[in-house]
Amino acid sequence: MPVIAEKALNRKEFACSEGLRKRDGNDPAGGVKYSCEPKMQTRADQDRSRGVTRPDAREYRRVIGRFPTGVTVVTCCDPGGEPWGLTASSLTSVSLEPLFLLVCVGKGSRSHDVVVAGEHFAVNVLGADSVDLSNRFALADPGDRFEDVDYRTEVTGSPVLDRASAWLDCRIAQLHDAGDHTIVVGEVLGCDADESTEPLVYHAGTYRSLVPA
């Protein structure tokens, strides 16, 4: 086992300990014995060395899909004032002071660049009677999604769907890169809800409605 001098305890030096050993000689005074790492390992390398198998994307989606969520349509306007929207279930309340929420927008979405390049967006929470809106804003061509869909503006000028059971109008406060998504943090400038409407729920790849416990 190679002997590494105490001055080589720094992690960067430890990773290069073979080079230090050659430079200091084979018999450093007062040395402390450590296992030698010829190179830094990635997490994937470390997992393989321990026999750990990471789940693939398909397995992850199957498991995370057991967590039920609501369904929203995130809307905004492009620089020309044209409305854009996409279906999203990754909505999270972040803070009460200031009033922050976040949504996650996939980078592969055709609406992604419009959302992150803007200054404002609105979150439209869908009710149980709005499966058609969810499918429209998930599947239709972006240019056709607002066809025959009634909407208005409230605070920021972002579209607020007339059929939304709740809405939150936001100013973009922060953007965070997160793998194949962008986390969009919004400061809520206005909001309202129709408390008589049952929510639309998405669970295990299927739309569902609430059943009282």
Secondary structure, DSSP 4 states (H G I P E B T S, - for coil): --EE-GGGGSHHHHHTHHHHHHHH-SS-TT-EE----SSPPPHHHHHHHTT-----HHHHHHHHTTS-EE-EEEEEE-TTS-EEEEEE--EEEEEETTEEEEEEEETTSTTHHHHHHSSEEEEEE-BTT-HHHHHHHHHS-GGGTTTT--EEE-SSS-EEETT-SEEEEEEEEEEEEETTEEEEEEEEEEEEE-TTSPBPEEETTEEE-----
